[in-house]
């Protein structure tokens, strides 16, 4: 079983919390890099949400 499969099993049934975690990690990365890689971070967030089955886009505040 791969690491990604283990993570998927752990977060199964918690899509909202998973999406929040991905958003928070992306926001922290943007802050640490001075928004230099915002496009790449957003793409990474989208890919993670797709992998974890959280395809719907969260509302931006």
N, C-alpha and C positions, 0 to 999 in steps of 0.2 A: 504494500500500500504506500503510495507516494505521500509526501508531506502535504500537497494540495488536497488530496483525498481526505487526509486526517483533519485538515482545517475545515473542509466542507462538512464533514460529519459533526464537528464541534459546533458550527454555526447554523446547522440545519434547524429551521423553525424560528430563526431570529433575524429575518431579513432587514427589519428596521434598524436594529442595533448594528448589524454588519455594515449597512449603508452609511450609518453615522460614523463608524470607525474608519471607513475608507475615506470619507469626506474630511474627517479630522486629521488623518495622516497626511492627506494631500494639502490641506491648509497649512499644516505645520511645515511641510516641505517647501511650500511657496514662501512662507515667512522666512525660513532659514536661508533660502537662496535669493531673497529679495525679488521675488516674482520673476526671476530670470527665465525659468523653465515652466511657466504656467501652462503652456499648450501641451508639453510633454506630460506634466503631472495630470492634467485633465484627461488625457488619452489613457494614462495608466489607471486612473480611477475608473474610467469607463470599462476598460478591459477587466479589471478586478471584479466590478459589479456584474459583468457578463459571466465570468467564471463562477461566481458564487450564486448566480441565479437571481441577481437583483437588477434586472435590466431597466426598470423604470427609473427615470431621472428624478432626483430629489429636487424639491423647490429651492431655488437660490434666494438667500436673504440679502 
